[in-house]
Amino acid sequence: MAAQCRPRTQLSWATAEKGTSWLRISVHGTAGHAANPSNMDNALVTAAEVITRLATQQGEPVPAEQLTVTPTGVRGGIAINSIPELVEIDVDARTLPGQGRAEVVDELRTALGDLLDVVELDWLHELYTASAPSSTRLLDSVRRIADDLVPGTELVPSLVVGSTDAEYFRQAGARAYGFAMTSDYASPGEFAGMFHGANERIDVRSLELSTRLWEQLARTF
């Protein structure tokens, strides 16, 4: 595998990543027997409309260019013959650098409209982000070493649409970046698909290149 993989000459240098906001939307209704559903305020029916509006509002989003709000879980009901009085919807929101809770609420308002006034929001986890400087001595060193390993390598600033531990370092005042020296074994999109999957992997050549780069950086920076 390693012998067939040439080094990539244009590599992503992550100067920022999207923020994370996890929240729970609680939909309340009136409990009752399923045999008599007339005039019942069924929380499950309202929750279904909430999920539908969240799913259709953004159409086909471009994660690197916009805030995204994604329903990821739903819980409700205690028995198959009972109308639930409470349904909870888990939502994963990803913000662009510089955005925060206000922008998430704005997006929810746009998606849910009047329904936002009849549900409860419980904010479970919030980590909002900022960009790191795109011109630093560290970046100069990485660029130099990358070019030594693979002449002609170009580093392209990018945004990570997921989240890593880097943001915790940035919030503590450190400059944190994301970078890996990868081969052309797969396209950038294909590499992203290898993470957290059933067959999570990386090719040997990419592992070798990244190891050499980080070793040289530790010795010379």
Buried (B, 14 or more C-beta within 10 A) or exposed (E): EEEEBEBBEEBBBBBBBBBBBBBBBBBBBEBBEBEEEEEBBBBBBBBBEBBEBBEEBBEEBEBEEBBBBBBEEBEBBEEEEEBBBBBBBBBBBBBBBEBEBEBBBEBBEEBBEEBBEEBEBEEEEBBBBEBBEEEEEBBEBBBBBBBEBBEEBEBEBBBBBEBEEBBEBBEEEEBBBBBBBBBBBBEBEEBBEBEEEEEEEBBBBBBBBBEBBBEBBEEEE
